[in-house]
Amino acid sequence: MPLYPYMRGQRPGAALWIKNPEGKVFFQQRDSGPSIAPLQYALWGGAIDPGETPEEAAAREMFEELTMQEVLYPFSQRHEMTIESEHGVFSTYMFEVSKPVTWANFRIQEGAGGSFFTLEEAMKMNLADMAVEWVQLMQGLK
C-alpha cells in the first residue's frame, strides 16, 4: 500500500483515464497553485465530495476540468487503489473512459494545460506520485 504523507485531510479521489484514437493517455499539466503536485503531470480528476459516488465525482470532475461529460460517460472500467496517509487509509478510484477523444471534444478549464502521451513517455515525465501509481497499474494490465 503506497504511503502519501502529504495527503493531510484529503478525501478519496476519482481520476480519469482518457485516451485518444492512437491510444495515448491524456495528462493534465498542473499549474503552480495546487498544494499537491504543483507543476507536475497528473490524471484529470479530483476529490470525491460528501454524498457522491466515485463515478459521480469522476463525471463532475470531467465536466468541471474539461467541459465534457456526454462524450466520455459512461465509463468502461473502474479501478481502485488503497492509499495510506498519516490520517488513515482510504480508496482512490480511476475510471477508463468509454471512447477515445480528440482535441475537438473538450476545452481545458483547469491547470496549465494537457497533452497526450504513451505510457512509456509518461514515465519519463515529471509525474505526480498518484499518476505514477496509476500508470504502473495500467502497464501491468496491458
C-alpha positions in Angstrom: 0.0 0.0 0.0 1.6 3.3 -1.0 2.1 5.9 1.7 1.4 9.6 0.9 2.2 11.8 3.9 1.2 15.0 2.0 -2.5 13.9 1.8 -3.4 15.5 5.2 -7.1 15.7 5.4 -7.6 14.6 1.8 -10.8 12.9 0.7 -10.8 9.9 -1.6 -10.3 10.8 -5.2 -11.6 9.9 -8.6 -9.2 10.1 -11.6 -9.9 9.8 -15.4 -8.0 7.6 -17.8 -8.7 9.4 -21.1 -7.2 8.1 -24.4 -7.1 9.4 -27.9 -7.7 7.3 -31.1 -3.9 6.4 -31.1 -4.1 5.0 -27.6 -2.2 7.8 -25.9 -3.3 8.9 -22.4 -4.4 12.5 -21.7 -2.5 14.0 -18.8 -3.1 17.3 -17.0 -0.1 19.6 -16.6 -0.8 21.1 -13.1 -0.1 24.8 -12.6 1.9 26.2 -9.7 -1.2 26.9 -7.5 -2.1 23.5 -6.0 -0.5 22.4 -2.8 -0.4 18.8 -4.2 1.9 18.1 -7.1 2.4 21.7 -8.4 3.9 21.8 -11.9 3.7 18.1 -12.4 1.7 15.9 -14.8 -1.3 14.1 -13.3 -4.5 12.4 -14.4 -7.6 14.6 -14.6 -9.9 14.3 -11.6 -10.2 15.3 -8.0 -11.7 14.7 -4.6 -15.0 12.9 -4.1 -17.4 15.2 -2.4 -19.5 14.0 0.5 -22.6 12.2 -0.8 -21.1 11.5 -4.2 -20.3 8.1 -5.6 -16.8 7.7 -7.2 -18.5 7.6 -10.6 -20.4 10.8 -10.0 -17.3 12.5 -8.8 -15.4 11.4 -11.9 -18.2 12.7 -14.2 -18.4 16.0 -12.3 -14.6 16.5 -12.5 -14.6 15.6 -16.2 -17.2 18.4 -16.8 -15.5 20.9 -14.5 -12.0 20.4 -15.8 -12.7 19.6 -19.5 -16.3 20.7 -20.1 -17.2 17.3 -21.5 -19.4 14.8 -19.9 -21.5 13.2 -22.6 -18.5 12.3 -24.7 -16.9 10.1 -22.1 -19.7 8.8 -19.9 -20.5 6.0 -19.1 -17.1 4.7 -18.1 -15.8 1.4 -19.5 -13.7 0.3 -16.5 -13.3 1.1 -12.8 -10.0 0.6 -10.9 -9.5 1.0 -7.2 -6.3 1.6 -5.2 -5.9 1.8 -1.4 -3.9 4.8 -0.2 -2.4 5.2 3.3 -1.8 8.7 4.7 -0.9 10.0 8.1 -4.6 10.4 8.7 -5.7 6.9 7.8 -6.4 4.6 4.9 -8.9 5.3 2.0 -9.6 4.2 -1.5 -9.0 6.2 -4.6 -10.5 5.4 -8.0 -9.6 5.7 -11.6 -12.2 5.4 -14.4 -11.4 4.5 -18.0 -13.5 6.4 -20.5 -15.8 4.6 -22.9 -14.5 6.1 -26.1 -11.3 7.8 -27.5 -11.3 11.6 -27.6 -9.7 14.2 -29.8 -8.8 17.8 -29.1 -12.2 18.9 -30.6 -14.1 17.0 -27.8 -13.1 19.2 -24.9 -11.9 22.6 -23.6 -9.4 22.6 -20.7 -10.7 24.6 -17.8 -8.1 23.8 -15.1 -4.3 23.5 -14.8 -1.6 24.8 -17.1 -2.7 22.6 -20.0 -2.7 19.0 -21.0 -1.2 16.6 -23.5 -1.5 13.0 -24.8 1.4 10.6 -24.1 2.2 6.9 -24.4 2.7 5.2 -21.0 6.4 4.9 -21.8 6.6 8.7 -22.5 4.6 9.4 -19.4 7.0 7.5 -17.1 9.9 9.8 -18.3 8.0 12.9 -17.3 7.6 14.7 -14.0 4.6 12.8 -12.9 2.7 13.3 -9.6 3.0 10.3 -7.3 -0.6 9.1 -7.8 -0.1 9.3 -11.6 3.0 7.1 -11.4 0.9 4.5 -9.4 -1.9 4.6 -12.0 0.5 4.3 -14.9 2.3 1.4 -13.3 -1.1 -0.3 -12.6 -2.2 0.2 -16.2 1.1 -1.1 -17.6 0.5 -4.3 -15.7 -2.9 -4.7 -17.3 -1.7 -4.4 -20.9 
